[in-house]
């Protein structure tokens, strides 16, 4: 692994290249924080994919892309004299020190849950009006639900046992089924949302990240369906012309691959 000196040298190299690109490259000169935003989101998702695939070489590359964006935003901030990369680094360092009084102060904690509760309490002391302020509005709904539940649990608003959460899931499913029988579309959507929200909560009690779990199933389903497509192509058959029984046979084969 690289020494701390080599790490700092590499970071300085990146800052120098960013300066040069901002001065000399027509595309880089034109970018703003707004124009970079959607690209940053895309890079973050690509990093997430690499992590789920456990492709460490790709993780390294995608981390570089994300780091480039951080440096890019900081460079733009320095041009308007609002902040630079040193301000960004010092800001997060100060936050980490302040949010870890059990490391940099005299607060005692017994476990991870104590740390999370202290974290949320410190946020409120810093002037935040709600523990939910830290949940981005633009997060995908599944991720947002998980973060909301995690946040409120940090201040003690939570179930005590997993079985209580499962009972809530079952209750919400019954309410959904009742609305389905009534054929009330608006109520069905509302109750389905409640079912999904309660399942996300149950996942948290099982120490399972629901986003990761669902993406794992997405990948599994896609792999099996693509196998089905390959088999139908090999038989010169159109999927639309195959019976469900025929497709199910190849689907079962795909499970064993």
Rosetta silent file (secondary structure, phi, psi, omega in degrees, C-alpha in Angstrom):
SEQUENCE: XXXXXXXXXXXXXXXXXXXXXXXXXXXXXXXXXXXXXXXXXXXXXXXXXXXXXXXXXXXXXXXXXXXXXXXXXXXXXXXXXXXXXXXXXXXXXXXXXXXXXXXXXXXXXXXXXXXXXXXXXXXXXXXXXXXXXXXXXXXXXXXXXXXXXXXXXXXXXXXXXXXXXXXXXXXXXXXXXXXXXXXXXXXXXXXXXXXXXXXXXXXXXXXXXXXXXXXXXXXXXXXXXXXXXXXXXXXXXXXXXXXXXXXXXXXXXXXXX
SCORE:     score description
SCORE:     0.000 S_00000001
   1 L     0.000  156.271 -179.381    0.000    0.000    0.000 S_00000001
   2 L   -73.629  147.196  176.660    1.058    3.606   -0.540 S_00000001
   3 L   -73.885  166.033  177.514    2.587    5.604    2.293 S_00000001
   4 H   -58.654  -38.063  178.796    0.842    8.688    3.675 S_00000001
   5 H   -61.930  -42.448  179.341    3.384   10.819    1.770 S_00000001
   6 H   -67.235  -36.838  178.496    2.522    9.037   -1.481 S_00000001
   7 H   -63.831  -44.635  179.114   -1.206    9.442   -0.790 S_00000001
   8 H   -65.842  -37.156  178.301   -0.804   13.190   -0.254 S_00000001
   9 H   -63.758  -41.781  179.684    1.348   13.432   -3.382 S_00000001
  10 H   -65.485  -39.538  179.254   -1.351   11.677   -5.433 S_00000001
  11 H   -67.088  -39.531  177.291   -4.036   14.004   -4.062 S_00000001
  12 H   -63.520  -36.829  177.193   -1.890   17.033   -4.880 S_00000001
  13 H   -61.846  -42.513  178.709   -1.476   15.659   -8.411 S_00000001
  14 H   -63.208  -42.470  179.213   -5.263   15.465   -8.778 S_00000001
  15 H   -62.813  -39.556  179.535   -5.664   19.057   -7.566 S_00000001
  16 H   -65.598  -44.789  178.783   -3.030   20.220  -10.060 S_00000001
  17 H   -61.998  -40.475  178.954   -4.700   18.389  -12.955 S_00000001
  18 H   -61.634  -41.882  177.334   -8.058   19.889  -11.947 S_00000001
  19 H   -60.005  -44.069 -177.491   -6.523   23.381  -12.040 S_00000001
  20 H   -67.252  -42.468 -179.675   -5.092   22.716  -15.491 S_00000001
  21 H   -65.118  -39.942 -178.858   -8.327   21.285  -16.882 S_00000001
  22 H   -66.228  -28.641 -179.171  -10.370   24.188  -15.550 S_00000001
  23 H   -87.751  -31.538 -168.312   -8.018   26.629  -17.246 S_00000001
  24 H  -115.711  -26.933 -175.260   -7.400   24.830  -20.541 S_00000001
  25 L   -89.581  123.822 -178.610  -10.163   22.319  -21.399 S_00000001
  26 H   -55.811  -39.838 -178.445  -13.245   23.831  -23.152 S_00000001
  27 H   -70.257  -47.741 -177.547  -15.588   21.261  -21.566 S_00000001
  28 H   -65.525  -34.626  179.618  -14.210   21.549  -18.031 S_00000001
  29 H   -64.795  -29.171 -173.253  -14.176   25.360  -18.205 S_00000001
  30 H   -82.823  -19.338 -171.382  -17.871   25.363  -19.061 S_00000001
  31 L   -70.873  148.036  175.172  -19.114   23.202  -16.167 S_00000001
  32 L  -126.337  171.911  177.161  -21.112   24.520  -13.205 S_00000001
  33 H   -60.042  -38.141 -179.228  -22.322   22.842  -10.034 S_00000001
  34 H   -66.720  -40.353 -178.277  -25.731   22.480  -11.643 S_00000001
  35 H   -72.006  -25.476 -179.736  -24.367   20.850  -14.805 S_00000001
  36 H   -83.724  -20.588 -170.885  -22.293   18.395  -12.763 S_00000001
  37 H   -54.084  -52.119 -175.996  -25.115   17.399  -10.411 S_00000001
  38 H   -67.940  -29.585  177.079  -26.737   14.689  -12.538 S_00000001
  39 H   -69.072  -37.399  178.440  -23.337   13.302  -13.467 S_00000001
  40 H   -64.061  -42.501  178.024  -22.415   13.047   -9.792 S_00000001
  41 H   -61.131  -43.007  179.554  -25.604   11.119   -9.069 S_00000001
  42 H   -62.303  -43.742  179.587  -24.817    8.769  -11.959 S_00000001
  43 H   -63.450  -36.582  179.847  -21.264    8.202  -10.710 S_00000001
  44 H   -65.938  -40.079  177.258  -22.573    7.434   -7.232 S_00000001
  45 H   -67.064  -36.507  178.127  -24.927    4.792   -8.608 S_00000001
  46 H   -65.569  -37.189  175.781  -22.095    3.278  -10.634 S_00000001
  47 H   -64.114  -42.864  178.807  -20.044    3.056   -7.450 S_00000001
  48 H   -60.128  -40.985  178.350  -22.973    1.387   -5.735 S_00000001
  49 H   -62.129  -44.036 -178.453  -23.214   -1.193   -8.550 S_00000001
  50 H   -63.822  -37.374  178.773  -19.512   -1.995   -8.283 S_00000001
  51 H   -66.192  -44.711  179.502  -19.821   -2.478   -4.524 S_00000001
  52 H   -65.162  -31.409  178.498  -22.785   -4.844   -4.897 S_00000001
  53 L   -81.533   -5.391 -177.741  -20.877   -6.788   -7.574 S_00000001
  54 L    54.983   36.269  178.357  -17.884   -6.975   -5.214 S_00000001
  55 L   -96.690   90.572 -172.745  -15.709   -5.795   -8.114 S_00000001
  56 H   -66.652  -31.157  176.862  -12.927   -4.081   -6.171 S_00000001
  57 H   -64.890  -40.844  178.485  -11.043   -2.986   -9.282 S_00000001
  58 H   -71.533  -35.244  176.092  -14.201   -1.232  -10.477 S_00000001
  59 H   -58.266  -44.556  178.902  -14.810    0.180   -6.978 S_00000001
  60 H   -57.780  -45.666 -178.606  -11.366    1.794   -7.155 S_00000001
  61 H   -66.208  -43.354 -177.731  -12.165    3.396  -10.527 S_00000001
  62 H   -69.822  -33.803  174.429  -15.601    4.606   -9.470 S_00000001
  63 H   -61.734  -37.220  176.996  -14.224    6.075   -6.235 S_00000001
  64 H   -62.643  -40.758  178.655  -11.819    8.039   -8.427 S_00000001
  65 H   -63.861  -42.816  178.998  -14.744    9.397  -10.439 S_00000001
  66 H   -65.490  -42.351  178.991  -16.582   10.434   -7.282 S_00000001
  67 H   -61.801  -39.403  177.238  -13.419   12.021   -5.862 S_00000001
  68 H   -57.362  -43.036 -179.367  -12.964   13.952   -9.108 S_00000001
  69 H   -64.806  -38.573  177.869  -16.427   15.428   -8.684 S_00000001
  70 H   -62.442  -44.620  178.552  -15.672   16.492   -5.105 S_00000001
  71 H   -65.609  -37.665 -179.659  -12.500   18.201   -6.287 S_00000001
  72 H   -63.342  -48.482  178.381  -14.400   19.743   -9.227 S_00000001
  73 H   -59.953  -41.014 -179.077  -17.084   21.285   -6.982 S_00000001
  74 H   -65.557  -37.076  177.690  -14.384   22.566   -4.646 S_00000001
  75 H   -64.471  -43.682  178.046  -12.526   24.172   -7.550 S_00000001
  76 H   -62.929  -41.061  178.256  -15.695   25.942   -8.675 S_00000001
  77 H   -62.667  -34.381 -179.531  -16.296   27.081   -5.094 S_00000001
  78 H   -70.941  -28.945 -178.700  -12.782   28.519   -4.910 S_00000001
  79 H   -70.157  -24.425  177.384  -13.360   30.567   -8.084 S_00000001
  80 L  -102.455    7.323  179.261  -16.207   32.421   -6.369 S_00000001
  81 L    60.788   26.122  177.776  -14.226   32.636   -3.094 S_00000001
  82 L   -87.742  -41.963  177.544  -16.975   30.688   -1.276 S_00000001
  83 L  -169.155  161.884  173.731  -14.857   27.648   -0.300 S_00000001
  84 L  -133.160 -174.329 -174.247  -12.023   25.470   -1.500 S_00000001
  85 H   -63.153  -31.625  178.215  -10.910   21.869   -0.967 S_00000001
  86 H   -66.519  -40.277  177.661   -9.235   22.762    2.349 S_00000001
  87 H   -63.235  -39.731  179.456  -12.518   24.207    3.645 S_00000001
  88 H   -62.780  -47.626 -179.547  -14.318   21.038    2.539 S_00000001
  89 H   -64.765  -44.125 -179.156  -11.807   18.804    4.327 S_00000001
  90 H   -66.998  -33.441  179.224  -11.738   20.929    7.479 S_00000001
  91 H   -62.966  -46.813 -179.435  -15.520   21.071    7.564 S_00000001
  92 H   -72.021  -32.798  176.657  -15.901   17.304    7.613 S_00000001
  93 H   -63.701  -45.684  178.874  -13.009   16.937   10.060 S_00000001
  94 H   -60.967  -41.722  179.795  -14.642   19.388   12.467 S_00000001
  95 H   -63.364  -43.923 -178.518  -17.973   17.558   12.143 S_00000001
  96 H   -63.493  -40.743  178.575  -16.381   14.178   12.808 S_00000001
  97 H   -65.005  -45.782 -178.592  -14.593   15.443   15.900 S_00000001
  98 H   -66.753  -34.484 -177.171  -17.754   17.123   17.239 S_00000001
  99 H   -85.376   -2.682  179.028  -19.945   14.095   16.492 S_00000001
 100 L  -123.370   60.436  179.730  -17.548   11.660   18.204 S_00000001
 101 H   -64.469  -18.762  177.281  -17.257   12.957   21.774 S_00000001
 102 H   -75.313  -12.534  175.719  -16.675    9.351   22.872 S_00000001
 103 H  -105.913  -44.699 -175.002  -13.371    9.524   20.956 S_00000001
 104 H  -106.563   10.029  178.736  -12.401   13.186   21.239 S_00000001
 105 L  -142.329 -154.235 -175.977  -14.176   14.002   24.501 S_00000001
 106 L  -112.596   16.850  178.811  -15.235   12.399   27.757 S_00000001
 107 L   -76.861  138.895 -179.853  -18.550   10.816   26.685 S_00000001
 108 L  -104.956  135.431  175.635  -18.869    7.100   27.411 S_00000001
 109 L  -130.680  152.119 -179.198  -20.657    4.684   25.050 S_00000001
 110 L  -103.779  -25.518 -175.623  -21.263    0.955   25.313 S_00000001
 111 L  -160.054 -177.555 -178.388  -22.149    0.043   21.757 S_00000001
 112 H   -61.254  -38.183 -178.167  -22.996    1.174   18.232 S_00000001
 113 H   -64.210  -37.412  176.391  -26.565    2.103   19.172 S_00000001
 114 H   -60.997  -40.899  179.937  -25.294    4.548   21.822 S_00000001
 115 H   -62.201  -45.714 -178.962  -23.142    6.188   19.146 S_00000001
 116 H   -64.031  -40.541  179.304  -26.120    6.574   16.777 S_00000001
 117 H   -65.502  -42.261  178.266  -28.330    8.064   19.506 S_00000001
 118 H   -62.950  -37.745 -179.344  -25.637   10.567   20.481 S_00000001
 119 H   -59.032  -47.910 -178.661  -25.166   11.474   16.819 S_00000001
 120 H   -68.867  -37.511  178.445  -28.821   12.443   16.385 S_00000001
 121 H   -64.646  -39.705  179.245  -28.918   14.339   19.692 S_00000001
 122 H   -65.573  -35.908  178.183  -25.841   16.327   18.681 S_00000001
 123 H   -60.949  -42.942  179.721  -27.477   17.252   15.377 S_00000001
 124 H   -65.929  -36.951  178.133  -30.427   18.783   17.241 S_00000001
 125 H   -66.074  -27.598 -179.968  -28.038   20.695   19.508 S_00000001
 126 L   -77.014   -1.589  176.174  -26.357   22.086   16.387 S_00000001
 127 L   111.617   -2.510  177.753  -29.612   23.821   15.482 S_00000001
 128 L   -69.783  135.556 -177.252  -31.439   21.295   13.332 S_00000001
 129 L   -80.428  -22.062 -177.735  -35.183   21.505   13.918 S_00000001
 130 L  -146.189  145.350  176.710  -35.831   17.861   13.061 S_00000001
 131 H   -66.517  -16.279 -178.867  -33.849   14.641   12.987 S_00000001
 132 H   -86.302   -2.323 -179.931  -35.317   14.163    9.507 S_00000001
 133 H   -63.105  -25.346 -177.624  -33.568   17.228    8.070 S_00000001
 134 H   -82.857    2.539  179.327  -30.625   15.054    7.125 S_00000001
 135 L   -95.323  111.144 -178.746  -32.720   12.913    4.762 S_00000001
 136 L   -59.181  136.475 -179.595  -32.365   14.271    1.183 S_00000001
 137 L   -65.726  -28.532 -174.576  -35.693   14.945   -0.521 S_00000001
 138 L   -89.036    5.017  177.496  -34.451   13.546   -3.822 S_00000001
 139 L   -63.307  146.406  172.439  -33.529   10.105   -2.466 S_00000001
 140 L   -57.488  147.905 -171.428  -35.307    7.168   -4.116 S_00000001
 141 H   -56.918  -40.471 -178.483  -38.362    6.250   -2.036 S_00000001
 142 H   -65.275  -45.167  178.581  -37.020    2.896   -0.811 S_00000001
 143 H   -65.298  -40.781 -179.303  -33.731    4.383    0.351 S_00000001
 144 H   -62.621  -42.721  179.387  -35.549    7.353    1.867 S_00000001
 145 H   -59.635  -42.181  179.552  -37.886    5.096    3.866 S_00000001
 146 H   -64.332  -42.356 -179.283  -34.902    3.252    5.296 S_00000001
 147 H   -69.121  -38.876  177.578  -33.118    6.461    6.242 S_00000001
 148 H   -59.322  -48.408 -178.124  -36.259    7.967    7.825 S_00000001
 149 H   -65.505  -37.685  178.382  -36.741    4.901   10.003 S_00000001
 150 H   -65.352  -39.630 -179.218  -33.071    4.802   10.915 S_00000001
 151 H   -64.958  -49.469 -176.272  -33.146    8.473   11.896 S_00000001
 152 H   -69.784  -30.338  176.742  -36.195    8.274   14.165 S_00000001
 153 H   -64.780  -30.175 -179.529  -34.898    5.065   15.741 S_00000001
 154 L   -65.014  -19.146  177.571  -31.797    7.020   16.697 S_00000001
 155 L  -111.956   17.992  172.414  -33.866    9.143   19.085 S_00000001
 156 L    94.295   -1.183  179.517  -35.807    6.212   20.511 S_00000001
 157 L   -87.453   90.062 -171.950  -38.908    6.174   18.274 S_00000001
 158 L  -160.178  163.184  173.235  -38.817    2.491   17.464 S_00000001
 159 L   -76.155  161.632 -179.357  -40.303   -0.933   18.064 S_00000001
 160 L   -93.420  -36.555 -175.558  -38.812   -3.104   20.785 S_00000001
 161 L  -131.101  148.171  178.347  -38.923   -6.542   19.134 S_00000001
 162 H   -57.325  -35.411 -177.988  -38.830   -7.834   15.524 S_00000001
 163 H   -64.383  -28.803  176.765  -42.060   -9.785   16.060 S_00000001
 164 H   -66.879  -38.920  179.811  -43.886   -6.494   16.745 S_00000001
 165 H   -67.965  -40.565  179.678  -42.704   -5.172   13.381 S_00000001
 166 H   -65.592  -37.853  176.795  -43.814   -8.346   11.604 S_00000001
 167 H   -61.313  -35.942  177.135  -47.251   -8.068   13.205 S_00000001
 168 H   -66.873  -40.364  177.194  -47.408   -4.541   11.773 S_00000001
 169 H   -58.832  -47.580 -179.325  -46.489   -5.909    8.325 S_00000001
 170 H   -62.926  -38.426  178.096  -49.312   -8.440    8.551 S_00000001
 171 H   -62.830  -44.600 -179.283  -51.733   -5.732    9.689 S_00000001
 172 H   -66.289  -36.160  178.350  -50.820   -3.520    6.733 S_00000001
 173 H   -64.841  -40.745  178.179  -51.196   -6.449    4.303 S_00000001
 174 H   -63.150  -40.599  179.138  -54.704   -7.123    5.631 S_00000001
 175 H   -66.551  -37.514  176.926  -55.613   -3.445    5.188 S_00000001
 176 H   -63.231  -46.797 -178.420  -54.228   -3.525    1.640 S_00000001
 177 H   -61.111  -36.696  178.605  -56.256   -6.633    0.802 S_00000001
 178 H   -62.942  -41.788  179.631  -59.389   -4.973    2.147 S_00000001
 179 H   -71.614  -32.620  176.402  -58.903   -1.982   -0.173 S_00000001
 180 H   -62.781  -42.202  179.162  -58.157   -4.294   -3.109 S_00000001
 181 H   -66.382  -28.969  179.057  -61.503   -5.992   -2.510 S_00000001
 182 H   -83.715  -12.468  179.288  -63.157   -2.551   -2.391 S_00000001
 183 L    58.853   37.856  177.204  -61.400   -1.610   -5.671 S_00000001
 184 L   -96.894   99.209 -170.730  -60.504    1.839   -4.313 S_00000001
 185 H   -60.536  -42.028 -179.573  -57.427    2.707   -6.392 S_00000001
 186 H   -64.639  -42.830  179.505  -56.301    5.682   -4.316 S_00000001
 187 H   -68.329  -34.837  177.812  -56.638    3.722   -1.069 S_00000001
 188 H   -61.233  -46.075  179.037  -54.854    0.744   -2.630 S_00000001
 189 H   -60.852  -42.891  179.992  -51.860    2.929   -3.460 S_00000001
 190 H   -62.849  -45.849 -178.192  -51.833    4.357    0.057 S_00000001
 191 H   -70.669  -34.672  176.865  -52.041    0.944    1.726 S_00000001
 192 H   -64.122  -38.374  175.480  -49.432   -0.565   -0.585 S_00000001
 193 H   -60.193  -40.455  178.467  -47.122    2.251    0.467 S_00000001
 194 H   -64.500  -38.921  178.244  -47.772    1.330    4.101 S_00000001
 195 H   -62.787  -47.525 -179.573  -46.931   -2.313    3.369 S_00000001
 196 H   -62.862  -41.194 -179.683  -43.659   -1.369    1.704 S_00000001
 197 H   -63.449  -41.668 -179.280  -42.772    1.038    4.508 S_00000001
 198 H   -70.387  -33.186  176.539  -43.414   -1.610    7.161 S_00000001
 199 H   -67.430  -37.973  175.833  -41.359   -4.183    5.203 S_00000001
 200 H   -61.554  -41.154  178.717  -38.465   -1.735    5.056 S_00000001
 201 H   -64.128  -41.299  179.500  -38.759   -1.358    8.819 S_00000001
 202 H   -64.781  -38.273  178.164  -38.763   -5.139    9.276 S_00000001
 203 H   -59.294  -39.174  179.610  -35.658   -5.398    7.108 S_00000001
 204 H   -62.446  -39.389  179.119  -33.904   -2.998    9.458 S_00000001
 205 H   -70.050  -22.409  177.288  -34.701   -5.252   12.407 S_00000001
 206 L   -90.697    4.006 -177.465  -33.242   -8.186   10.463 S_00000001
 207 L    59.563   38.263  177.109  -30.068   -6.147    9.835 S_00000001
 208 L  -117.885  130.214  175.595  -30.745   -6.273    6.102 S_00000001
 209 L   -78.542  115.547 -174.967  -30.408   -3.229    3.864 S_00000001
 210 H   -62.551  -33.221  177.922  -33.654   -3.280    1.815 S_00000001
 211 H   -63.782  -45.966  178.502  -32.076   -1.476   -1.134 S_00000001
 212 H   -63.985  -40.921 -178.939  -29.315   -4.075   -1.346 S_00000001
 213 H   -63.226  -45.015 -179.159  -31.811   -6.909   -0.914 S_00000001
 214 H   -67.992  -40.312  179.033  -34.076   -5.647   -3.690 S_00000001
 215 H   -65.807  -34.577  176.394  -31.170   -4.964   -6.047 S_00000001
 216 H   -61.259  -42.156  177.765  -29.898   -8.483   -5.382 S_00000001
 217 H   -68.781  -38.237  176.484  -33.276   -9.813   -6.480 S_00000001
 218 H   -56.587  -47.176 -179.013  -33.276   -7.487   -9.520 S_00000001
 219 H   -64.737  -41.570  179.950  -29.938   -8.929  -10.616 S_00000001
 220 H   -63.465  -45.205  179.688  -31.094  -12.496   -9.966 S_00000001
 221 H   -63.658  -44.706 -178.577  -34.312  -12.001  -11.927 S_00000001
 222 H   -61.374  -41.781  179.975  -32.497  -10.307  -14.828 S_00000001
 223 H   -62.500  -43.762 -178.645  -29.942  -13.129  -15.052 S_00000001
 224 H   -69.532  -38.797 -179.602  -32.661  -15.782  -15.151 S_00000001
 225 H   -68.310  -37.569  177.727  -34.783  -13.901  -17.654 S_00000001
 226 H   -66.153  -32.726  174.075  -31.807  -13.385  -19.945 S_00000001
 227 H   -63.548  -42.548  177.927  -31.165  -17.137  -19.777 S_00000001
 228 H   -60.805  -41.747  178.103  -34.777  -17.638  -20.846 S_00000001
 229 H   -63.556  -41.527  179.921  -34.249  -15.251  -23.768 S_00000001
 230 H   -63.593  -41.293 -179.933  -31.104  -17.106  -24.836 S_00000001
 231 H   -65.672  -42.337  179.694  -32.898  -20.451  -24.765 S_00000001
 232 H   -66.162  -35.970  178.444  -35.817  -19.176  -26.816 S_00000001
 233 H   -66.940  -39.653  179.906  -33.405  -17.683  -29.357 S_00000001
 234 H   -64.492  -27.561  179.256  -31.526  -20.987  -29.601 S_00000001
 235 L   -93.042    3.073 -176.707  -34.836  -22.677  -30.422 S_00000001
 236 L    56.896   38.090  179.833  -35.746  -19.959  -32.928 S_00000001
 237 L  -113.158  146.159  173.203  -38.811  -19.232  -30.839 S_00000001
 238 L   -90.295  133.714 -179.525  -40.316  -15.873  -29.916 S_00000001
 239 H   -52.774  -36.587 -177.819  -40.973  -15.513  -26.206 S_00000001
 240 H   -64.955  -23.465 -177.606  -44.466  -14.247  -26.997 S_00000001
 241 H   -93.638   -5.732 -179.196  -45.238  -17.521  -28.750 S_00000001
 242 L   -87.650  147.535  176.359  -44.040  -19.740  -25.892 S_00000001
 243 L   -78.625  161.464  177.566  -46.412  -21.076  -23.258 S_00000001
 244 H   -61.524  -35.000  179.392  -45.914  -20.268  -19.598 S_00000001
 245 H   -63.931  -40.738  178.909  -45.123  -23.947  -18.988 S_00000001
 246 H   -65.988  -44.448  179.784  -42.329  -23.827  -21.573 S_00000001
 247 H   -65.814  -37.404 -178.927  -40.896  -20.644  -20.141 S_00000001
 248 H   -64.908  -32.307  178.899  -41.162  -21.993  -16.606 S_00000001
 249 H   -63.826  -43.536  178.586  -39.046  -25.018  -17.570 S_00000001
 250 H   -71.358  -32.135  178.703  -36.169  -22.783  -18.676 S_00000001
 251 H   -63.396  -41.697  178.937  -36.723  -20.552  -15.642 S_00000001
 252 H   -66.688  -35.668  176.420  -36.212  -23.544  -13.349 S_00000001
 253 H   -62.628  -41.736 -177.885  -33.059  -24.436  -15.280 S_00000001
 254 H   -61.059  -30.717 -179.209  -31.765  -20.902  -14.757 S_00000001
 255 H   -64.271  -24.888 -175.899  -32.108  -21.300  -10.982 S_00000001
 256 L   -93.967    2.217 -179.080  -29.474  -24.026  -11.033 S_00000001
 257 L   -87.152    0.000    0.000  -26.893  -21.985  -12.923 S_00000001
